[in-house]
Amino acid sequence: MSKRIVVLISGSGSNLQAIMDAIDAGQIDGRIEAVLSNKAEAYGLERARLAGIPALTLKHTDFDSRESFDQAMIKEIDQYQPDLIVLAGFMRILSAGFVRHYHGRMFNIHPSLLPKYKGLNTHQRAIDAGDAEHGCTVHFVTEELDGGPLAVQGKVSINPDDSAEDLQQKVHKVEHVIYPLAVEWFCTDKLQWTPEGVLLDSKMLPVEGYQLPAN
Ligand code: GAR
């Protein structure tokens, strides 16, 4: 049965767009039931509206604690009975209660080759470290920030004259491939997080996840 997806955003929503496009193209057997943002001005909300998807805003600044905001989000999200929660540039740290509630059915995308460069400014940090390659990772979400088991990773090479902006653009292109791919695989039960580890086609993935072949 087609899976029900809720996407959480805080900004532009280009990853949301990539997933919507993959659904329209028939690549993903799923449906985005709602898009929720903690920022009213997030452009991703406009993308959702244009696609006829309910676009909701819940401002974290209207709540007096992380827990009360997260509980309000759960209430909102669960009306859509999602099989999968997709964090697509959702820039909020989640409470343990929220993460536990969606255990095994929540993805995040992070702009680095995790476990390297958790947190912010990943592109500049990769340049400053003199790395030859960089990339992005889709992972299942745990209570540890950017720390859950890795599902899919895509790499880009760092050229000596690349700025952080150049690198961000290159990484974004790969994000728009690996996120729809991970969602596609989750929606057909091909990709699962089990107590043994992350399985793809019933086979255990290495800790770095499935590596997207370089093109
Ligand atoms: C993406 O690059 C994503 O990897 C990053 O935010 C951007 C959102 O772009 N997420 C994080 O840094 C989470 N730690 P988008 O709004 O255009 O999809």
Residues whose N, C-alpha, C, O or C-beta is under 5 A from the ligand:
A	BS01	GAR	G11 S12 G13 S14 N15 L16 A88 G89 I109 H110 P111 G119
